[in-house]
């Protein structure tokens, strides 16, 4: 489903229709719709070509697995939306002071 969302976002950012994207890559609009809905998943190379046709570049690479942020994320998920906003504002105030002192 990630490829469907990436494709839809790329097309929207390009400001083009499914029909126009299909025209650019030589595929029917119905195929673009199937990819965007997640009913069919394009190959990685096809996805890269589709995103390039939107004037964007799909980049990827390998990185070491890092779950050091997991406890922090889990703590934030326990907060209410309002508490998350307050936490973010508090952190911004602290980091803003640090940046201002530098």
Phi, psi and omega in degrees: 000341179298319181296324179298315181292318178300315180296315180298316179297318180297316180296318179294318178298326179283344180070034181240160179274168174300320180299315180295318178298317177301318178299319182294329183251003178073034178233152178288154178305324181298326178291318178300317180298320179295320178294316182292330180280344182087001178294326177230138180253124179287158173295165180299319179294322177294318178300316178300317180295319178297316181291323175298323179295342176269003180082018180238171179234131176267116179249150178205161180191180179256143178218154176294141178295133181220112178249024183294339179273353185306311180300321179296315180296317180298322178296317179296324180292340178281344182277155172286163177305318180296319179295325177295320178296314179298319178297316180296319179295321178295316178296321179296321178297318180293311182291329176296320177295319180295315179295322180293330181281341184283000000 
